[in-house]
Amino acid sequence: MNALSVREAAVALHSTTKWVYDLLYAGRLPGAVKSGRIWRIPREAIRERTARAKGPRRGGRRGRALDRLESRRGRVRRAR
């Protein structure tokens, strides 16, 4: 499973980590798994979420956010 951390998901969704945690605890990101203290979120769940948020008329940056994240994945700082 190619998964993202909470911080990486927040960057891809253009939101805060708190909002991503709220989505996780509400069960709105399908396939997300909590292992110990760490959440792993499948890329497909983020793609589905951005596709729904984009809608039929909106264009722009939300659809490309995950692609940009993949290109700079090594540069994203991890919370300690």
mmCIF file of the N, C-alpha and C atoms, coordinates in Angstrom:
data_MODEL
# 
_entry.id   MODEL 
# 
loop_
_atom_site.group_PDB 
_atom_site.id 
_atom_site.type_symbol 
_atom_site.label_atom_id 
_atom_site.label_alt_id 
_atom_site.label_comp_id 
_atom_site.label_asym_id 
_atom_site.label_entity_id 
_atom_site.label_seq_id 
_atom_site.pdbx_PDB_ins_code 
_atom_site.Cartn_x 
_atom_site.Cartn_y 
_atom_site.Cartn_z 
_atom_site.occupancy 
_atom_site.B_iso_or_equiv 
_atom_site.pdbx_formal_charge 
_atom_site.auth_seq_id 
_atom_site.auth_comp_id 
_atom_site.auth_asym_id 
_atom_site.auth_atom_id 
_atom_site.pdbx_PDB_model_num 
ATOM 1   N N  . MET A 1 1  ? 0.852   -1.179 0.000   1.00 0.00 ? 1  MET A N  1 
ATOM 2   C CA . MET A 1 1  ? 0.000   0.000  0.000   1.00 0.00 ? 1  MET A CA 1 
ATOM 3   C C  . MET A 1 1  ? 0.891   1.233  0.000   1.00 0.00 ? 1  MET A C  1 
ATOM 4   N N  . ASN A 1 2  ? 0.692   2.085  -0.948  1.00 0.00 ? 2  ASN A N  1 
ATOM 5   C CA . ASN A 1 2  ? 1.426   3.327  -1.034  1.00 0.00 ? 2  ASN A CA 1 
ATOM 6   C C  . ASN A 1 2  ? 0.650   4.367  -0.234  1.00 0.00 ? 2  ASN A C  1 
ATOM 7   N N  . ALA A 1 3  ? 1.120   4.695  0.957   1.00 0.00 ? 3  ALA A N  1 
ATOM 8   C CA . ALA A 1 3  ? 0.334   5.495  1.880   1.00 0.00 ? 3  ALA A CA 1 
ATOM 9   C C  . ALA A 1 3  ? 1.037   6.799  2.247   1.00 0.00 ? 3  ALA A C  1 
ATOM 10  N N  . LEU A 1 4  ? 0.242   7.733  2.729   1.00 0.00 ? 4  LEU A N  1 
ATOM 11  C CA . LEU A 1 4  ? 0.723   9.038  3.161   1.00 0.00 ? 4  LEU A CA 1 
ATOM 12  C C  . LEU A 1 4  ? 0.584   9.171  4.671   1.00 0.00 ? 4  LEU A C  1 
ATOM 13  N N  . SER A 1 5  ? 1.385   10.049 5.236   1.00 0.00 ? 5  SER A N  1 
ATOM 14  C CA . SER A 1 5  ? 1.225   10.390 6.646   1.00 0.00 ? 5  SER A CA 1 
ATOM 15  C C  . SER A 1 5  ? 0.135   11.461 6.756   1.00 0.00 ? 5  SER A C  1 
ATOM 16  N N  . VAL A 1 6  ? -0.213  11.814 7.969   1.00 0.00 ? 6  VAL A N  1 
ATOM 17  C CA . VAL A 1 6  ? -1.241  12.840 8.176   1.00 0.00 ? 6  VAL A CA 1 
ATOM 18  C C  . VAL A 1 6  ? -0.762  14.184 7.639   1.00 0.00 ? 6  VAL A C  1 
ATOM 19  N N  . ARG A 1 7  ? 0.491   14.496 7.870   1.00 0.00 ? 7  ARG A N  1 
ATOM 20  C CA . ARG A 1 7  ? 1.023   15.781 7.388   1.00 0.00 ? 7  ARG A CA 1 
ATOM 21  C C  . ARG A 1 7  ? 1.020   15.839 5.863   1.00 0.00 ? 7  ARG A C  1 
ATOM 22  N N  . GLU A 1 8  ? 1.439   14.764 5.221   1.00 0.00 ? 8  GLU A N  1 
ATOM 23  C CA . GLU A 1 8  ? 1.448   14.727 3.760   1.00 0.00 ? 8  GLU A CA 1 
ATOM 24  C C  . GLU A 1 8  ? 0.027   14.806 3.197   1.00 0.00 ? 8  GLU A C  1 
ATOM 25  N N  . ALA A 1 9  ? -0.920  14.162 3.857   1.00 0.00 ? 9  ALA A N  1 
ATOM 26  C CA . ALA A 1 9  ? -2.316  14.247 3.425   1.00 0.00 ? 9  ALA A CA 1 
ATOM 27  C C  . ALA A 1 9  ? -2.842  15.669 3.569   1.00 0.00 ? 9  ALA A C  1 
ATOM 28  N N  . ALA A 1 10 ? -2.459  16.356 4.629   1.00 0.00 ? 10 ALA A N  1 
ATOM 29  C CA . ALA A 1 10 ? -2.895  17.738 4.829   1.00 0.00 ? 10 ALA A CA 1 
ATOM 30  C C  . ALA A 1 10 ? -2.350  18.640 3.719   1.00 0.00 ? 10 ALA A C  1 
ATOM 31  N N  . VAL A 1 11 ? -1.111  18.424 3.322   1.00 0.00 ? 11 VAL A N  1 
ATOM 32  C CA . VAL A 1 11 ? -0.528  19.207 2.223   1.00 0.00 ? 11 VAL A CA 1 
ATOM 33  C C  . VAL A 1 11 ? -1.287  18.928 0.931   1.00 0.00 ? 11 VAL A C  1 
ATOM 34  N N  . ALA A 1 12 ? -1.565  17.664 0.663   1.00 0.00 ? 12 ALA A N  1 
ATOM 35  C CA . ALA A 1 12 ? -2.262  17.291 -0.571  1.00 0.00 ? 12 ALA A CA 1 
ATOM 36  C C  . ALA A 1 12 ? -3.685  17.839 -0.611  1.00 0.00 ? 12 ALA A C  1 
ATOM 37  N N  . LEU A 1 13 ? -4.325  17.950 0.558   1.00 0.00 ? 13 LEU A N  1 
ATOM 38  C CA . LEU A 1 13 ? -5.703  18.436 0.622   1.00 0.00 ? 13 LEU A CA 1 
ATOM 39  C C  . LEU A 1 13 ? -5.793  19.941 0.865   1.00 0.00 ? 13 LEU A C  1 
ATOM 40  N N  . HIS A 1 14 ? -4.649  20.601 0.959   1.00 0.00 ? 14 HIS A N  1 
ATOM 41  C CA . HIS A 1 14 ? -4.612  22.050 1.242   1.00 0.00 ? 14 HIS A CA 1 
ATOM 42  C C  . HIS A 1 14 ? -5.397  22.360 2.505   1.00 0.00 ? 14 HIS A C  1 
ATOM 43  N N  . SER A 1 15 ? -5.076  21.649 3.574   1.00 0.00 ? 15 SER A N  1 
ATOM 44  C CA . SER A 1 15 ? -5.793  21.830 4.835   1.00 0.00 ? 15 SER A CA 1 
ATOM 45  C C  . SER A 1 15 ? -4.822  21.667 5.993   1.00 0.00 ? 15 SER A C  1 
ATOM 46  N N  . THR A 1 16 ? -5.380  21.625 7.188   1.00 0.00 ? 16 THR A N  1 
ATOM 47  C CA . THR A 1 16 ? -4.561  21.451 8.379   1.00 0.00 ? 16 THR A CA 1 
ATOM 48  C C  . THR A 1 16 ? -4.545  19.988 8.803   1.00 0.00 ? 16 THR A C  1 
ATOM 49  N N  . THR A 1 17 ? -3.576  19.653 9.635   1.00 0.00 ? 17 THR A N  1 
ATOM 50  C CA . THR A 1 17 ? -3.512  18.282 10.144  1.00 0.00 ? 17 THR A CA 1 
ATOM 51  C C  . THR A 1 17 ? -4.701  17.988 11.043  1.00 0.00 ? 17 THR A C  1 
ATOM 52  N N  . LYS A 1 18 ? -5.207  18.990 11.758  1.00 0.00 ? 18 LYS A N  1 
ATOM 53  C CA . LYS A 1 18 ? -6.367  18.780 12.621  1.00 0.00 ? 18 LYS A CA 1 
ATOM 54  C C  . LYS A 1 18 ? -7.577  18.341 11.801  1.00 0.00 ? 18 LYS A C  1 
ATOM 55  N N  . TRP A 1 19 ? -7.776  18.964 10.643  1.00 0.00 ? 19 TRP A N  1 
ATOM 56  C CA . TRP A 1 19 ? -8.912  18.594 9.800   1.00 0.00 ? 19 TRP A CA 1 
ATOM 57  C C  . TRP A 1 19 ? -8.759  17.167 9.286   1.00 0.00 ? 19 TRP A C  1 
ATOM 58  N N  . VAL A 1 20 ? -7.527  16.783 8.933   1.00 0.00 ? 20 VAL A N  1 
ATOM 59  C CA . VAL A 1 20 ? -7.284  15.417 8.477   1.00 0.00 ? 20 VAL A CA 1 
ATOM 60  C C  . VAL A 1 20 ? -7.578  14.428 9.612   1.00 0.00 ? 20 VAL A C  1 
ATOM 61  N N  . TYR A 1 21 ? -7.137  14.759 10.841  1.00 0.00 ? 21 TYR A N  1 
ATOM 62  C CA . TYR A 1 21 ? -7.458  13.899 11.989  1.00 0.00 ? 21 TYR A CA 1 
ATOM 63  C C  . TYR A 1 21 ? -8.972  13.797 12.183  1.00 0.00 ? 21 TYR A C  1 
ATOM 64  N N  . ASP A 1 22 ? -9.679  14.902 12.020  1.00 0.00 ? 22 ASP A N  1 
ATOM 65  C CA . ASP A 1 22 ? -11.141 14.875 12.144  1.00 0.00 ? 22 ASP A CA 1 
ATOM 66  C C  . ASP A 1 22 ? -11.752 13.934 11.096  1.00 0.00 ? 22 ASP A C  1 
ATOM 67  N N  . LEU A 1 23 ? -11.243 13.985 9.862   1.00 0.00 ? 23 LEU A N  1 
ATOM 68  C CA . LEU A 1 23 ? -11.721 13.077 8.817   1.00 0.00 ? 23 LEU A CA 1 
ATOM 69  C C  . LEU A 1 23 ? -11.425 11.624 9.173   1.00 0.00 ? 23 LEU A C  1 
ATOM 70  N N  . LEU A 1 24 ? -10.241 11.377 9.715   1.00 0.00 ? 24 LEU A N  1 
ATOM 71  C CA . LEU A 1 24 ? -9.857  10.016 10.071  1.00 0.00 ? 24 LEU A CA 1 
ATOM 72  C C  . LEU A 1 24 ? -10.759 9.445  11.164  1.00 0.00 ? 24 LEU A C  1 
ATOM 73  N N  . TYR A 1 25 ? -10.975 10.209 12.217  1.00 0.00 ? 25 TYR A N  1 
ATOM 74  C CA . TYR A 1 25 ? -11.788 9.712  13.326  1.00 0.00 ? 25 TYR A CA 1 
ATOM 75  C C  . TYR A 1 25 ? -13.265 9.595  12.940  1.00 0.00 ? 25 TYR A C  1 
ATOM 76  N N  . ALA A 1 26 ? -13.701 10.358 11.943  1.00 0.00 ? 26 ALA A N  1 
ATOM 77  C CA . ALA A 1 26 ? -15.080 10.244 11.462  1.00 0.00 ? 26 ALA A CA 1 
ATOM 78  C C  . ALA A 1 26 ? -15.229 9.112  10.444  1.00 0.00 ? 26 ALA A C  1 
ATOM 79  N N  . GLY A 1 27 ? -14.110 8.511  10.021  1.00 0.00 ? 27 GLY A N  1 
ATOM 80  C CA . GLY A 1 27 ? -14.164 7.413  9.061   1.00 0.00 ? 27 GLY A CA 1 
ATOM 81  C C  . GLY A 1 27 ? -14.394 7.857  7.637   1.00 0.00 ? 27 GLY A C  1 
ATOM 82  N N  . ARG A 1 28 ? -14.000 9.070  7.304   1.00 0.00 ? 28 ARG A N  1 
ATOM 83  C CA . ARG A 1 28 ? -14.258 9.610  5.968   1.00 0.00 ? 28 ARG A CA 1 
ATOM 84  C C  . ARG A 1 28 ? -13.106 9.448  4.984   1.00 0.00 ? 28 ARG A C  1 
ATOM 85  N N  . LEU A 1 29 ? -12.032 8.804  5.423   1.00 0.00 ? 29 LEU A N  1 
ATOM 86  C CA . LEU A 1 29 ? -10.935 8.471  4.523   1.00 0.00 ? 29 LEU A CA 1 
ATOM 87  C C  . LEU A 1 29 ? -10.821 6.949  4.505   1.00 0.00 ? 29 LEU A C  1 
ATOM 88  N N  . PRO A 1 30 ? -11.477 6.308  3.540   1.00 0.00 ? 30 PRO A N  1 
ATOM 89  C CA . PRO A 1 30 ? -11.534 4.842  3.526   1.00 0.00 ? 30 PRO A CA 1 
ATOM 90  C C  . PRO A 1 30 ? -10.157 4.207  3.340   1.00 0.00 ? 30 PRO A C  1 
ATOM 91  N N  . GLY A 1 31 ? -9.931  3.158  4.088   1.00 0.00 ? 31 GLY A N  1 
ATOM 92  C CA . GLY A 1 31 ? -8.679  2.421  3.973   1.00 0.00 ? 31 GLY A CA 1 
ATOM 93  C C  . GLY A 1 31 ? -7.578  2.917  4.883   1.00 0.00 ? 31 GLY A C  1 
ATOM 94  N N  . ALA A 1 32 ? -7.812  4.005  5.612   1.00 0.00 ? 32 ALA A N  1 
ATOM 95  C CA . ALA A 1 32 ? -6.796  4.526  6.519   1.00 0.00 ? 32 ALA A CA 1 
ATOM 96  C C  . ALA A 1 32 ? -6.614  3.558  7.687   1.00 0.00 ? 32 ALA A C  1 
ATOM 97  N N  . VAL A 1 33 ? -5.357  3.377  8.084   1.00 0.00 ? 33 VAL A N  1 
ATOM 98  C CA . VAL A 1 33 ? -5.029  2.421  9.130   1.00 0.00 ? 33 VAL A CA 1 
ATOM 99  C C  . VAL A 1 33 ? -4.183  3.120  10.193  1.00 0.00 ? 33 VAL A C  1 
ATOM 100 N N  . LYS A 1 34 ? -4.500  2.854  11.441  1.00 0.00 ? 34 LYS A N  1 
ATOM 101 C CA . LYS A 1 34 ? -3.704  3.393  12.534  1.00 0.00 ? 34 LYS A CA 1 
ATOM 102 C C  . LYS A 1 34 ? -2.834  2.276  13.078  1.00 0.00 ? 34 LYS A C  1 
ATOM 103 N N  . SER A 1 35 ? -1.538  2.497  13.041  1.00 0.00 ? 35 SER A N  1 
ATOM 104 C CA . SER A 1 35 ? -0.579  1.522  13.538  1.00 0.00 ? 35 SER A CA 1 
ATOM 105 C C  . SER A 1 35 ? 0.179   2.175  14.689  1.00 0.00 ? 35 SER A C  1 
ATOM 106 N N  . GLY A 1 36 ? -0.193  1.822  15.901  1.00 0.00 ? 36 GLY A N  1 
ATOM 107 C CA . GLY A 1 36 ? 0.394   2.495  17.062  1.00 0.00 ? 36 GLY A CA 1 
ATOM 108 C C  . GLY A 1 36 ? -0.137  3.913  17.136  1.00 0.00 ? 36 GLY A C  1 
ATOM 109 N N  . ARG A 1 37 ? 0.764   4.885  17.032  1.00 0.00 ? 37 ARG A N  1 
ATOM 110 C CA . ARG A 1 37 ? 0.338   6.288  17.053  1.00 0.00 ? 37 ARG A CA 1 
ATOM 111 C C  . ARG A 1 37 ? 0.271   6.893  15.659  1.00 0.00 ? 37 ARG A C  1 
ATOM 112 N N  . ILE A 1 38 ? 0.661   6.147  14.654  1.00 0.00 ? 38 ILE A N  1 
ATOM 113 C CA . ILE A 1 38 ? 0.804   6.686  13.304  1.00 0.00 ? 38 ILE A CA 1 
ATOM 114 C C  . ILE A 1 38 ? -0.346  6.245  12.409  1.00 0.00 ? 38 ILE A C  1 
ATOM 115 N N  . TRP A 1 39 ? -0.951  7.206  11.700  1.00 0.00 ? 39 TRP A N  1 
ATOM 116 C CA . TRP A 1 39 ? -1.978  6.922  10.702  1.00 0.00 ? 39 TRP A CA 1 
ATOM 117 C C  . TRP A 1 39 ? -1.316  6.797  9.346   1.00 0.00 ? 39 TRP A C  1 
ATOM 118 N N  . ARG A 1 40 ? -1.737  5.834  8.555   1.00 0.00 ? 40 ARG A N  1 
ATOM 119 C CA . ARG A 1 40 ? -1.303  5.690  7.169   1.00 0.00 ? 40 ARG A CA 1 
ATOM 120 C C  . ARG A 1 40 ? -2.549  5.797  6.299   1.00 0.00 ? 40 ARG A C  1 
ATOM 121 N N  . ILE A 1 41 ? -2.530  6.726  5.369   1.00 0.00 ? 41 ILE A N  1 
ATOM 122 C CA . ILE A 1 41 ? -3.701  7.033  4.546   1.00 0.00 ? 41 ILE A CA 1 
ATOM 123 C C  . ILE A 1 41 ? -3.378  6.668  3.095   1.00 0.00 ? 41 ILE A C  1 
ATOM 124 N N  . PRO A 1 42 ? -4.183  5.811  2.476   1.00 0.00 ? 42 PRO A N  1 
ATOM 125 C CA . PRO A 1 42 ? -3.911  5.427  1.081   1.00 0.00 ? 42 PRO A CA 1 
ATOM 126 C C  . PRO A 1 42 ? -4.050  6.619  0.129   1.00 0.00 ? 42 PRO A C  1 
ATOM 127 N N  . ARG A 1 43 ? -3.197  6.641  -0.872  1.00 0.00 ? 43 ARG A N  1 
ATOM 128 C CA . ARG A 1 43 ? -3.264  7.718  -1.870  1.00 0.00 ? 43 ARG A CA 1 
ATOM 129 C C  . ARG A 1 43 ? -4.619  7.756  -2.564  1.00 0.00 ? 43 ARG A C  1 
ATOM 130 N N  . GLU A 1 44 ? -5.217  6.596  -2.765  1.00 0.00 ? 44 GLU A N  1 
ATOM 131 C CA . GLU A 1 44 ? -6.515  6.541  -3.441  1.00 0.00 ? 44 GLU A CA 1 
ATOM 132 C C  . GLU A 1 44 ? -7.587  7.293  -2.647  1.00 0.00 ? 44 GLU A C  1 
ATOM 133 N N  . ALA A 1 45 ? -7.522  7.242  -1.316  1.00 0.00 ? 45 ALA A N  1 
ATOM 134 C CA . ALA A 1 45 ? -8.488  7.971  -0.491  1.00 0.00 ? 45 ALA A CA 1 
ATOM 135 C C  . ALA A 1 45 ? -8.340  9.478  -0.687  1.00 0.00 ? 45 ALA A C  1 
ATOM 136 N N  . ILE A 1 46 ? -7.105  9.936  -0.844  1.00 0.00 ? 46 ILE A N  1 
ATOM 137 C CA . ILE A 1 46 ? -6.866  11.369 -1.072  1.00 0.00 ? 46 ILE A CA 1 
ATOM 138 C C  . ILE A 1 46 ? -7.353  11.751 -2.462  1.00 0.00 ? 46 ILE A C  1 
ATOM 139 N N  . ARG A 1 47 ? -7.098  10.885 -3.447  1.00 0.00 ? 47 ARG A N  1 
ATOM 140 C CA . ARG A 1 47 ? -7.572  11.177 -4.810  1.00 0.00 ? 47 ARG A CA 1 
ATOM 141 C C  . ARG A 1 47 ? -9.095  11.268 -4.862  1.00 0.00 ? 47 ARG A C  1 
ATOM 142 N N  . GLU A 1 48 ? -9.768  10.345 -4.178  1.00 0.00 ? 48 GLU A N  1 
ATOM 143 C CA . GLU A 1 48 ? -11.236 10.387 -4.141  1.00 0.00 ? 48 GLU A CA 1 
ATOM 144 C C  . GLU A 1 48 ? -11.720 11.662 -3.462  1.00 0.00 ? 48 GLU A C  1 
ATOM 145 N N  . ARG A 1 49 ? -11.072 12.023 -2.389  1.00 0.00 ? 49 ARG A N  1 
ATOM 146 C CA . ARG A 1 49 ? -11.475 13.226 -1.640  1.00 0.00 ? 49 ARG A CA 1 
ATOM 147 C C  . ARG A 1 49 ? -11.289 14.482 -2.482  1.00 0.00 ? 49 ARG A C  1 
ATOM 148 N N  . THR A 1 50 ? -10.180 14.584 -3.215  1.00 0.00 ? 50 THR A N  1 
ATOM 149 C CA . THR A 1 50 ? -9.950  15.772 -4.039  1.00 0.00 ? 50 THR A CA 1 
ATOM 150 C C  . THR A 1 50 ? -10.878 15.787 -5.246  1.00 0.00 ? 50 THR A C  1 
ATOM 151 N N  . ALA A 1 51 ? -11.230 14.618 -5.771  1.00 0.00 ? 51 ALA A N  1 
ATOM 152 C CA . ALA A 1 51 ? -12.154 14.569 -6.917  1.00 0.00 ? 51 ALA A CA 1 
ATOM 153 C C  . ALA A 1 51 ? -13.532 15.047 -6.492  1.00 0.00 ? 51 ALA A C  1 
ATOM 154 N N  . ARG A 1 52 ? -13.976 14.652 -5.294  1.00 0.00 ? 52 ARG A N  1 
ATOM 155 C CA . ARG A 1 52 ? -15.283 15.114 -4.806  1.00 0.00 ? 52 ARG A CA 1 
ATOM 156 C C  . ARG A 1 52 ? -15.255 16.597 -4.503  1.00 0.00 ? 52 ARG A C  1 
ATOM 157 N N  . ALA A 1 53 ? -14.157 17.084 -3.939  1.00 0.00 ? 53 ALA A N  1 
ATOM 158 C CA . ALA A 1 53 ? -14.066 18.503 -3.585  1.00 0.00 ? 53 ALA A CA 1 
ATOM 159 C C  . ALA A 1 53 ? -13.996 19.372 -4.825  1.00 0.00 ? 53 ALA A C  1 
ATOM 160 N N  . LYS A 1 54 ? -13.401 18.836 -5.890  1.00 0.00 ? 54 LYS A N  1 
ATOM 161 C CA . LYS A 1 54 ? -13.232 19.627 -7.109  1.00 0.00 ? 54 LYS A CA 1 
ATOM 162 C C  . LYS A 1 54 ? -14.559 19.869 -7.800  1.00 0.00 ? 54 LYS A C  1 
ATOM 163 N N  . GLY A 1 55 ? -15.409 18.859 -7.890  1.00 0.00 ? 55 GLY A N  1 
ATOM 164 C CA . GLY A 1 55 ? -16.704 19.023 -8.523  1.00 0.00 ? 55 GLY A CA 1 
ATOM 165 C C  . GLY A 1 55 ? -16.585 19.184 -10.030 1.00 0.00 ? 55 GLY A C  1 
ATOM 166 N N  . PRO A 1 56 ? -17.716 19.351 -10.711 1.00 0.00 ? 56 PRO A N  1 
ATOM 167 C CA . PRO A 1 56 ? -17.692 19.420 -12.165 1.00 0.00 ? 56 PRO A CA 1 
ATOM 168 C C  . PRO A 1 56 ? -17.170 20.734 -12.715 1.00 0.00 ? 56 PRO A C  1 
ATOM 169 N N  . ARG A 1 57 ? -17.331 21.848 -12.001 1.00 0.00 ? 57 ARG A N  1 
ATOM 170 C CA . ARG A 1 57 ? -16.963 23.143 -12.566 1.00 0.00 ? 57 ARG A CA 1 
ATOM 171 C C  . ARG A 1 57 ? -15.624 23.661 -12.083 1.00 0.00 ? 57 ARG A C  1 
ATOM 172 N N  . ARG A 1 58 ? -15.213 23.215 -10.925 1.00 0.00 ? 58 ARG A N  1 
ATOM 173 C CA . ARG A 1 58 ? -13.961 23.732 -10.390 1.00 0.00 ? 58 ARG A CA 1 
ATOM 174 C C  . ARG A 1 58 ? -12.776 23.092 -11.063 1.00 0.00 ? 58 ARG A C  1 
ATOM 175 N N  . GLY A 1 59 ? -11.858 23.889 -11.445 1.00 0.00 ? 59 GLY A N  1 
ATOM 176 C CA . GLY A 1 59 ? -10.600 23.367 -11.955 1.00 0.00 ? 59 GLY A CA 1 
ATOM 177 C C  . GLY A 1 59 ? -9.524  23.784 -10.984 1.00 0.00 ? 59 GLY A C  1 
ATOM 178 N N  . GLY A 1 60 ? -8.325  23.581 -11.358 1.00 0.00 ? 60 GLY A N  1 
ATOM 179 C CA . GLY A 1 60 ? -7.282  24.172 -10.562 1.00 0.00 ? 60 GLY A CA 1 
ATOM 180 C C  . GLY A 1 60 ? -6.467  23.227 -9.736  1.00 0.00 ? 60 GLY A C  1 
ATOM 181 N N  . ARG A 1 61 ? -6.019  23.759 -8.634  1.00 0.00 ? 61 ARG A N  1 
ATOM 182 C CA . ARG A 1 61 ? -4.905  23.157 -7.935  1.00 0.00 ? 61 ARG A CA 1 
ATOM 183 C C  . ARG A 1 61 ? -5.215  21.916 -7.132  1.00 0.00 ? 61 ARG A C  1 
ATOM 184 N N  . ARG A 1 62 ? -6.443  21.696 -6.689  1.00 0.00 ? 62 ARG A N  1 
ATOM 185 C CA . ARG A 1 62 ? -6.701  20.532 -5.841  1.00 0.00 ? 62 ARG A CA 1 
ATOM 186 C C  . ARG A 1 62 ? -6.419  19.215 -6.547  1.00 0.00 ? 62 ARG A C  1 
ATOM 187 N N  . GLY A 1 63 ? -6.732  19.120 -7.812  1.00 0.00 ? 63 GLY A N  1 
ATOM 188 C CA . GLY A 1 63 ? -6.500  17.885 -8.537  1.00 0.00 ? 63 GLY A CA 1 
ATOM 189 C C  . GLY A 1 63 ? -5.020  17.572 -8.742  1.00 0.00 ? 63 GLY A C  1 
ATOM 190 N N  . ARG A 1 64 ? -4.197  18.611 -8.761  1.00 0.00 ? 64 ARG A N  1 
ATOM 191 C CA . ARG A 1 64 ? -2.769  18.416 -8.992  1.00 0.00 ? 64 ARG A CA 1 
ATOM 192 C C  . ARG A 1 64 ? -1.964  18.368 -7.710  1.00 0.00 ? 64 ARG A C  1 
ATOM 193 N N  . ALA A 1 65 ? -2.604  18.550 -6.563  1.00 0.00 ? 65 ALA A N  1 
ATOM 194 C CA . ALA A 1 65 ? -1.873  18.628 -5.298  1.00 0.00 ? 65 ALA A CA 1 
ATOM 195 C C  . ALA A 1 65 ? -1.120  17.350 -4.987  1.00 0.00 ? 65 ALA A C  1 
ATOM 196 N N  . LEU A 1 66 ? -1.723  16.219 -5.234  1.00 0.00 ? 66 LEU A N  1 
ATOM 197 C CA . LEU A 1 66 ? -1.069  14.951 -4.936  1.00 0.00 ? 66 LEU A CA 1 
ATOM 198 C C  . LEU A 1 66 ? 0.129   14.734 -5.846  1.00 0.00 ? 66 LEU A C  1 
ATOM 199 N N  . ASP A 1 67 ? 0.038   15.158 -7.097  1.00 0.00 ? 67 ASP A N  1 
ATOM 200 C CA . ASP A 1 67 ? 1.168   15.028 -8.015  1.00 0.00 ? 67 ASP A CA 1 
ATOM 201 C C  . ASP A 1 67 ? 2.342   15.886 -7.555  1.00 0.00 ? 67 ASP A C  1 
ATOM 202 N N  . ARG A 1 68 ? 2.058   17.101 -7.092  1.00 0.00 ? 68 ARG A N  1 
ATOM 203 C CA . ARG A 1 68 ? 3.127   17.963 -6.587  1.00 0.00 ? 68 ARG A CA 1 
ATOM 204 C C  . ARG A 1 68 ? 3.742   17.363 -5.330  1.00 0.00 ? 68 ARG A C  1 
ATOM 205 N N  . LEU A 1 69 ? 2.920   16.769 -4.494  1.00 0.00 ? 69 LEU A N  1 
ATOM 206 C CA . LEU A 1 69 ? 3.425   16.167 -3.267  1.00 0.00 ? 69 LEU A CA 1 
ATOM 207 C C  . LEU A 1 69 ? 4.364   15.017 -3.595  1.00 0.00 ? 69 LEU A C  1 
ATOM 208 N N  . GLU A 1 70 ? 4.032   14.222 -4.591  1.00 0.00 ? 70 GLU A N  1 
ATOM 209 C CA . GLU A 1 70 ? 4.888   13.097 -4.967  1.00 0.00 ? 70 GLU A CA 1 
ATOM 210 C C  . GLU A 1 70 ? 6.248   13.582 -5.436  1.00 0.00 ? 70 GLU A C  1 
ATOM 211 N N  . SER A 1 71 ? 6.304   14.714 -6.124  1.00 0.00 ? 71 SER A N  1 
ATOM 212 C CA . SER A 1 71 ? 7.573   15.200 -6.635  1.00 0.00 ? 71 SER A CA 1 
ATOM 213 C C  . SER A 1 71 ? 8.465   15.759 -5.542  1.00 0.00 ? 71 SER A C  1 
ATOM 214 N N  . ARG A 1 72 ? 7.889   16.213 -4.434  1.00 0.00 ? 72 ARG A N  1 
ATOM 215 C CA . ARG A 1 72 ? 8.709   16.764 -3.359  1.00 0.00 ? 72 ARG A CA 1 
ATOM 216 C C  . ARG A 1 72 ? 8.585   15.963 -2.077  1.00 0.00 ? 72 ARG A C  1 
ATOM 217 N N  . ARG A 1 73 ? 8.203   14.723 -2.189  1.00 0.00 ? 73 ARG A N  1 
ATOM 218 C CA . ARG A 1 73 ? 7.970   13.873 -1.021  1.00 0.00 ? 73 ARG A CA 1 
ATOM 219 C C  . ARG A 1 73 ? 9.167   13.819 -0.078  1.00 0.00 ? 73 ARG A C  1 
ATOM 220 N N  . GLY A 1 74 ? 10.345  13.774 -0.603  1.00 0.00 ? 74 GLY A N  1 
ATOM 221 C CA . GLY A 1 74 ? 11.538  13.700 0.246   1.00 0.00 ? 74 GLY A CA 1 
ATOM 222 C C  . GLY A 1 74 ? 11.793  14.959 1.035   1.00 0.00 ? 74 GLY A C  1 
ATOM 223 N N  . ARG A 1 75 ? 11.230  16.083 0.586   1.00 0.00 ? 75 ARG A N  1 
ATOM 224 C CA . ARG A 1 75 ? 11.487  17.362 1.253   1.00 0.00 ? 75 ARG A CA 1 
ATOM 225 C C  . ARG A 1 75 ? 10.470  17.691 2.339   1.00 0.00 ? 75 ARG A C  1 
ATOM 226 N N  . VAL A 1 76 ? 9.401   16.922 2.468   1.00 0.00 ? 76 VAL A N  1 
ATOM 227 C CA . VAL A 1 76 ? 8.394   17.208 3.477   1.00 0.00 ? 76 VAL A CA 1 
ATOM 228 C C  . VAL A 1 76 ? 8.943   16.811 4.834   1.00 0.00 ? 76 VAL A C  1 
ATOM 229 N N  . ARG A 1 77 ? 8.904   17.739 5.788   1.00 0.00 ? 77 ARG A N  1 
ATOM 230 C CA . ARG A 1 77 ? 9.409   17.433 7.134   1.00 0.00 ? 77 ARG A CA 1 
ATOM 231 C C  . ARG A 1 77 ? 8.434   16.543 7.860   1.00 0.00 ? 77 ARG A C  1 
ATOM 232 N N  . ARG A 1 78 ? 8.965   15.678 8.652   1.00 0.00 ? 78 ARG A N  1 
ATOM 233 C CA . ARG A 1 78 ? 8.126   14.784 9.446   1.00 0.00 ? 78 ARG A CA 1 
ATOM 234 C C  . ARG A 1 78 ? 8.057   15.302 10.876  1.00 0.00 ? 78 ARG A C  1 
ATOM 235 N N  . ALA A 1 79 ? 6.865   15.242 11.448  1.00 0.00 ? 79 ALA A N  1 
ATOM 236 C CA . ALA A 1 79 ? 6.690   15.654 12.845  1.00 0.00 ? 79 ALA A CA 1 
ATOM 237 C C  . ALA A 1 79 ? 7.356   14.633 13.757  1.00 0.00 ? 79 ALA A C  1 
ATOM 238 N N  . ARG A 1 80 ? 7.942   15.093 14.794  1.00 0.00 ? 80 ARG A N  1 
ATOM 239 C CA . ARG A 1 80 ? 8.575   14.179 15.753  1.00 0.00 ? 80 ARG A CA 1 
ATOM 240 C C  . ARG A 1 80 ? 7.848   14.219 17.054  1.00 0.00 ? 80 ARG A C  1 
# 
